[in-house]
Amino acid sequence: RLHTKSTLATLLGRAALRSSRVGAVVPVLGRSCVVPRRSRMGEAEKAEMASGAEEVTIFDRIVKGEIPSSKVYEDELALVFKDVNPEAPIHYLVIPKDRAGMSQLSKATEDNKPLLGHLMYVAAKVGRETPELSEGFRLVVNDGRHGCQSVYHLHIHILGGKKLSWPPGTQ
């Protein structure tokens, strides 16, 4: 799906954008990046531009209410919302409201075990309670650049609503 400058301005805040003949210039983890006007940047390209630095992420801003989201579920520890670039008919993201240092799964410590378990429980609960996922769903966690992680705030993708292919990640 193509994001126009006005859509990106809504998502990121108007001050975050500058005009460019080739597209919108947006800040990504402290660097200016051009989002082409006529094409959608893929997850692999986003992951190459992202870094694992502990900075405020788009998900932090969603939790704070600075950026709107289509909430599916919320409790004191977790938030589930619809992905703005779905890869399946149902594509939700499960995030911890407080990252607690977990920018990615590989950064988790033993102290994070209760939160990690809670996030998995929330994913299962949302899967059970979403009629379109009654035949099954897939959970995905991308970790690091080679795992195509584009936002360094731990998150679990819930994908479903159709029969998914196997194995994932082959091209």
C-alpha positions, 0 to 999 in steps of 0.5 A, spaced: 500 500 500 502 506 498 503 511 503 502 518 501 506 524 504 499 526 508 498 519 510 505 519 513 504 526 516 498 523 520 502 517 522 509 520 524 507 528 525 507 533 520 514 536 523 517 529 521 516 530 514 520 534 508 518 535 501 522 531 496 521 530 488 522 522 489 518 521 495 517 523 503 523 524 507 522 521 514 526 520 520 528 513 521 532 512 528 535 518 527 537 518 520 533 521 514 530 516 509 526 517 503 520 513 502 519 513 495 512 516 492 511 510 487 513 504 491 512 501 498 518 499 501 519 492 503 520 489 510 527 487 508 529 494 506 526 497 512 530 492 516 536 494 513 535 502 514 533 500 522 538 500 527 537 496 534 539 503 538 534 504 544 530 510 541 523 512 542 519 507 536 513 508 533 510 503 537 512 507 543 508 513 540 502 508 539 502 506 546 502 513 548 497 515 544 501 520 540 499 516 533 492 512 532 492 505 531 486 500 530 486 497 537 484 489 538 486 488 545 489 492 551 491 490 558 496 493 563 502 490 560 500 489 552 497 492 546 494 489 540 493 493 534 492 492 526 498 492 522 498 498 517 501 494 512 498 487 513 501 481 510 495 476 511 487 478 511 488 478 519 495 481 521 495 484 528 501 486 532 502 484 540 507 489 543 509 490 550 507 497 553 513 498 556 519 495 552 523 493 559 529 493 554 527 488 549 528 492 543 528 485 540 527 478 542 535 476 543 535 482 548 530 478 553 533 476 560 531 472 565 527 477 568 523 478 562 520 471 562 513 473 565 512 479 560 514 474 554 509 469 557 504 474 558 505 476 550 504 469 548 498 468 552 495 475 549 497 472 542 493 466 544 487 469 547 486 474 541 487 468 536 481 464 540 477 470 540 478 472 533 473 468 528 477 469 522 482 465 526 478 459 528 482 455 523 489 457 525 494 462 525 501 463 525 505 467 530 512 471 528 517 474 531 523 478 527 529 479 530 535 483 528 537 485 521 537 478 518 530 477 521 527 483 517 526 486 524 524 493 522 522 496 529 526 495 535 521 494 540 519 487 541 513 485 537 509 478 535 505 478 529 499 474 529 497 472 521 491 468 519 485 469 516 487 464 510 491 458 509 498 460 510 504 457 506 510 453 508 516 454 509 516 461 511 522 466 509 523 462 503 524 466 496 
